[in-house]
Amino acid sequence: MKRFLTFFLFTLLYINVSATIAYDVRVYGARGDGKTLDSPAINAAIDACAGEGGGTVVLPAGNYLCGSIHLKSNIELHLTPGATIIATDQQGAYDESEVFGGPEYQDGGHTYFHNSLIWAEGQTNVSITGRGTIDGRGLTRHDTETAGNVQGGSIGMGDKSIALKLCRNVLIRDITIYRGGHFAIIITGCDYATIDNVQIDTNRDGIDIDCCRFVTVSNCKVNTPHDDALVLKSSYALKKPVITENVLISNCIVTGYQLGTALDGTYVPEKVNWVCGRIKLGTESNGGFRNITITGCNCFYSSGLAFEVVDQGKMENIVVSNISMSHVHHYPIYITTGCRNRGPKERQDVSSARDIQINNLIADDCDSLSGILITGMQGTPIENIRLSNIQIRYRGGVSHGVPTEYPELGTKYPEPGKFLGLCPAYGLFARHVRGLQLQNVTFLLDQPDVRPAIITDDVEGMKMENVEK
C-alpha cells in the first residue's frame, strides 16, 4: 500500500511539473476566435516560458489571427489538432524588416526575416510542432519587400510563414502550411535542422534551405503550383559566400496541383507557365553546395530535378537515388553552371560542378521541350557525371522547327523554358562536360520525334553501357 501511495504521489507531482512547463496561450489572453489579434498574447506566453528557461507554448484548438510571432531559444511552439494560426492582413501587425546594411545581391525574401508570421534570429533549440495548421491568408506572395517593410506600396505586410536565421538545433514537425506567402519555410545560416512530416500547399516556394549545414528534410508533402517545392540555396544573405552542405532530403512527395487541392484531396493539376513543383539546387549559389543526398522522393506534375550553380559557387558530391516522376514539366533532369554572377563584382571565382550521381530514376509523360540537360561553360566543364538505371518516357511528337544550334546559358537566368527554347535532342543534351557515364539508360517516346535521342558538344570521356533509345 505504501509503495502504491508513493507511486501515486509521484505521478501527481510529475503531472503538476509537466503542467507548469506547458504554457497555454489562452491564459495570456489569446481568444482563438479568428477575429481578435492573438499574436501579442502568444508572444507574451513565449516570453513567460523563455523567462523560466524554456518549455512548450501550446495553442489549443481554435483560430488564432496573428501578426509576427517571435520564437525564442528553448521554446517549442505546439499547435494542437484543430489549432490554426491565420496570418492577418492588418496593417502594423508585422514587425518591420530589419536593416540589412549592405548591398543586396539576393531578393528581399532572402534578405529580410522580421516581417514574417513566425520568425527567430540567433536562437537555439527552437521547435514548431503539432498537427495544427498555419494559414498564410494575409501574407504577400511578392518579392518586392525592402527595409522598413515596404512591399508593393503597402507598409506592414507579412511576407513568409516561418523564417529562421542563424539558429541552431531547429525542429519543424507535423504541421500543415497553407498559402505560405513568399516562402512557407525559409531557414538561413542554420545548423542542425530537422524538417519532418510537414505538409505544405502554397502559392510560392515550399521549403528553402539557404547557407545551412547538417539539415534533414524527410517525409514531407509539398505542393507548389507556382514555384519551387524543395530548394537548397546559398545566397549572399549572410554578406559572404556560405556553402550549403551536409543535407539529406528523403521520402518526400513534390506536386504541382492547383492551390488547395492537395489539402482538400481533389488533386487538380495546375496549368503552369514556367515552373511548378521541383526539387532544386540554386539559383542563388554564391557559396555552392556540397555533400547533398536526395533519395526516395516522388514528383508529380512538377518540373523535375534542377541543379544550378550560376553565382560563382561550387557544386560537388551530389547523390540522387530512387526517384519516381510522372507528368514532368519542361525537363526531368537539369544540371548546369553559368555566369550570372549575382554577387560582388570583385569576386574572381567561376561557377563549377563535379561528382554528381543520379541512380534509379523512372519518369513518364515528360515534356517534349527538353530531355536531360547537362551544360557547363566553355573552359570550365562540368566534371564526372554518372547516370545509371534510368528510364524516361517522353511525349515526343516534335515533327518540325528543330533548332540547328542551341544557345549557351551565359549570364541568363538558368531556365530552359524561358531562355533556351526547344532542345535539339529529345533524350539528352550535354555540352562542356568532362567525364560523362551512362549505364542502363533507356529513352522512350509516346509519339515519334524527328530529333535524335542524344547530342553532345564538347564532351570528353563519355562512356555508354546498355543505352537504349
N, C-alpha and C positions, 0 to 999 in steps of 0.2 A: 504494500500500500504506500509506504514511504517513497519507494522508487517511482511509483506512478505519479504521486504528487509532485516529486521533483521534476519529472519529465513534463508534467502539465504546466508547472510554473515556468520552466524553461521555454516551453512553446509559446506561452503568453508573452514572455519577455521578448522572444525573437520576433513575434508578430508586431509588438509595440515598437521595437527598434526599427524594424523594416518600415513601419508606417511613418516614422519620423524622417526617413530619408526619401520618401516619395512625396513630392510637393504637388498637390492638386491645384491647378491654375484657378479653379473656381474660388478657392479660399482667398485668392489675391484679387478677386473682383471680376474675373472673366465670366461672361454670360453664356457664350456659346449659342446665341440666338440668331446669328447671321446678320445682325443689324448693328450691334454695339461693336465699336473698335476695341478688340481684345488684346492687341499686341502690347499695350502698356501693362496690363495685368500679367501677361505671360512673361514679359521682361522682369517684372517685379518678382515673380516666382523663381525665375532663373537667378536673379541677384541674391535672393534669400538662400537658395540652395548652394550657390557658389560661396556665399559667406560662411556656410557651415562645412566647407571643404568639398562639396560636390554631392551628387546623387542623381535622382531621377525626377524630372519635371513631367507630370502626367497631364495629358489632355483627355478627359473623359469624352464620351460620345456627345457630339454637338457640332455646330458650325461656327467657327471662330474667324470673324472678319479681322484681318491683320494688315498692318504695315510692317516695317522692319522688326525682326526678332533677332536679338543679339545672343548668339550661342557662346558659352564660356567654357573654360577648362573644367574637366571632370564632371561635365553635365551630359546626361542622356535626356534628350527631348523625346518623349514617348507618346505616340499617337495611338490611342486605343481604337479597336474596331468601331466604326461609326463616327470617329472624330475627323473633321475636315478643317484644315486651315485654308481660308479663302483670301486670296490677295485682293485688297481693296483698290479701288481707283480713286480714293480720296486724296486730294492734294495735301502734301505735307506729312503724310503718314509714313513715308520712307525717309531714311537718312540721306543726307546729301552725299554725293560722291566725294571721296577723299581727293586730296590734291596729289597728283602723280609726280610732279616736279621734274619733268624731263621730257625728251622727245617721245612721242607715242608712235611707235612703229606698228603696233598692233591696233585693232579696232577697239572702241570703247568697251565692248563687252568683255574683253580680256584685260582691260586696264583698271576698271573700277569695280568695287565689290560691295561697298557700304550701301549702295542704293538697291539692295536686294531684299527679298522677302525674309530669308534666313541667312545670316552671314556670321562669319567668325574670321579673325585675323590673329595669327601668332598664339593660338590656343593649343592645348594638349589634352588628349583623351576627350574628344568631342564625339557625340553619337546622336543620330536621328533614327529612331526605330519605331516599330509598331505596324499594325495592319490598317492604320488610318490613311488619309488622303491629303495631299496638297493640291489645291486648285488655284492655278495662277491666273484667275479670271481677269484681274486688273493689271496684269503685267504687260509691258510693251514687248513686242517681238522684234523691234527695230534695233539697229546697231549704231544709232547716232548719238548715244549718250556722251556727255562731256563733263568736265569738272564742274561742280556746282549742281550736278544732276539735272541738266537741261537736255531734254530729249525730244526731238521733233517739235520744238517750240513750246513744250509743256514742262513745267517745273514740278518736281516731287514725285514723278512716276517711278514705280519699281521696275527692275529690269530682269532679274534672274530669280528662280525659285530658291536654290541653295548655292551659295558662293563661299568657298573656304580658301583662305590664302595663308600660306606659311604655317600650317597646322601640322601636328604630329599625332599619330595614333587616332585615326579617323574611322568611324564606323557608320555606314548608312545601310540600313537593312529593313526589308519587308514593306516599306512604304510604297504608296502609289502617287505618281505625279501626273496631273492632267493640266494641259495648257501651261507649260513651264516657262513661257517668256523666251527671251533670247537664248538662255541656256536653262534646261531643267536642273542640271547639276554641273558646276564647274569647280574643280579643285586645282589650285595653282601653288607650286612650291611646297607641296605637302608630301610628307614621308610616312610610310607605313599606314596605308589607307585600304579599307575594305568596303566595297560596294556590293551587296549581295541581296538577291531575291527582290530586286526593285522593279516595279512595273511603271513604265513611262509611256504616255500617249500625248505628244506635244506638238507645238506649232513651229519650233525651230530645232536647235540641237538637243540631243538627249543628254549624254554624259561626255563632258570634256575633261581630259586629264592633261594638265599643262605644267611642264617643268617639275614633274614629280618623280619620286623613286619608291620602289617597293610597294606596288599597288596591285590589288587583285579585284577584278570585276567578274562576278560569277552569277549564273542563274538569273540573269536579268532579261526582261522582255521590253524592248524599246521600239516604239512605233513613231517614226518621224517622217511624215509625208512630204515635208517641205525642206528638209535639211539633213544633216548627218546624224547617225544614231550613236555610235561609239567612236569617239575621236581622241587620239593622242596628239598633243601639240607641244611645241617648245618655243613659245613666243619670247618677245623681249619685255614681257610684263614685269620681270624682276630687275630690269635695267641692265641686264647682261645675258649672254647666251647660256642657258642652262639645259643640259640634256635630260630628256625623259627616258628613264631606264628601269629595267627590272620590273616589268609589268606583265601580268598574266590576265588574259581575257578568256573565260571558259564557260561553256554551256549556256550561251546566250542566244536569244532569238531577236532578230532585227527585221522590221517590216516597214512597208510604206503604204499602209491603208489610210483611208480618209480619217481626218482628225476625229477622235472619239469613238471610232468604230472598232478599235482594238479593245477598248474598255467595255463597250456595250455588247460585244460579241457578234456584231453583224459583219465585220471584216470586209468592208467595201474598198476595193483597190482605188487608189488616188490616181487621177490623171495628172502626171507630173510634167514639169518643164525641164529643169536641168539636173536635179538630183532628188533622190528620196532614199531614206534609209542609209545604209552604207556603214562599213567598218573602215576607219580611215586613220592614217598617219599623216599629219600635215593639215592645212598647208603651212600654217605657222611653224617654222622649222629652223629657227636661229641656232638652237643648241643641238638639234637632231634627236635620234632615237637609237637605243642600244639594248640588247637583251630583252626582246619583246616576244611573247608567246601568245598565239591566238589559236584556240582549239575547241572542237566540239560545238560549233555555232551553226545556226540555221538562218538563212537570209531569204526572205520572200518579198517580191515586189520592191526590191531595193537595187542600189547601184553597185553592188558587189564589194570588192576589196580595192582600196586605193592607198598606195604608199608613195607619198610625195614629199621630196625634200628640195625646196626651191629658195631657201633663205640662208644658204651658206653653212648649214649643219651637216652632220654625218649620220647616215643610217646604216646600221650593221647588226648582225646576229639577230635576224628576224626569222621566226619559225611559225609556220601556219600549217595546221593539220585538221583533218576530219571536219570538212566544211560542206554543207549542203545548201544549194541555192536553187531558187525557182523564180521565173519571171524577172529576169535580170535587166535592169535599165542601163543602157549605154555600153557597158563593158563588164565582164566578170572579174578581171584582174588588171590593175594598172599600177605599174612601178615606174617612177620617173624621177629625174633630177632636172633642175632648171636654175636659171639665174635671175629670178625676180628680185632677190637680194633685199628684202624688206628689213632694213637694219641700218646701223651706222655706215656711212659711206667709206670710212677709213678701214673697215674690215677687209682683209685680203683673202679670207677663206673662200673655197669653192665647194659648192654642194657636192656630196658624194654618197654612193650607196654600194654596199657589198655584202656578201654572205647572207643570202636570203633563200630560204627553202619553203616551198609550198607542196604539201603532200596530202593525198587522199581528199580530193575535192571533186564534187559532181555538181553539175549545173544544167538546167534545162530552160527552154524558152528565153534564150539570150538575145538581146537586141542585135539587129543587123549592123548598127553603126560601126561597131568595132569588136574585134576579138581581143585576146590578151595583148596588152601593150607594155613593152619594156623599152624605155627610151632614156638613154643617158645624154651626155653632152660631148661634142667633139673635143677630143683631147683629154676628157675626163670620163671614161666609160664606166658604166655600172659593172661590177665585178662579181663573179661567182654566184650565179642564179641557178637554182635547181628546181625543176617542176617534175613531179613524179606522181603516178597513179591518179591521173586527172582525166575526167570525161566531161566535155562541154558540148551541149546541143544548141546550135544556133538556129534562129528563124530563117536566115538566108533570104533568098528572094531578090537579091540585087542583080539586075539584068543590064544596067547601063549607068553612065555617069561616074564610073570608077576613076578616081584621080590618078594621073601618071606620076605625080610627086606628092609626098606627104610632108607638110610643113614641120620645121623644128619648133619646139616649145619656146626656147629662148627666154625672154623676160615676161612672157604671158602668164596669166593665171592657169594652173595646170588642170584644165577641164576639157577633155577632148570634144565633148558635145558642143561646147561654146566656141572653141578656137581652132580645132584641128579638122573637124568635119569627118566625112566618110573615110574609113580606113581602107587602104588598097588591099588588105588581106582580111579574110573573114575569120581566120583562126588565131593567128599570132603574127604580130609585127614587132620586130626587135631592131633597135638602132643604137650604135655606140655601146656595145656590150662586150666584155671580155670574160669568157667562161660561162657558157650557157648550156645546161644539160636538160634534155627532155627524155624522160623514161616512162614508158607505159602511159602515153598521152593519146587521147582519141578526140578528134573533132568530128561532130556530126551535123548534118543540115536537115532541117524540116522541109525546105524548098531549095531547088537548085540555085547556085550562086556563081556568077561568072568570075569572081575573084579567086586567086589562089589561096590555099589554106595558110601558107607560111611565106612571109617575106622578111629577109634580113638585110641590113645595111650597116656596114662597118661593125661586123660581129666576128670576133676572134675566138677560136677554141670552142666551137659549137659541137656538141655530141648529141646524137639522137639514137634512142633504142626503143624499138617497138612503138613507133609513132604512126597512128592510123588517121587518114583523112579522106 
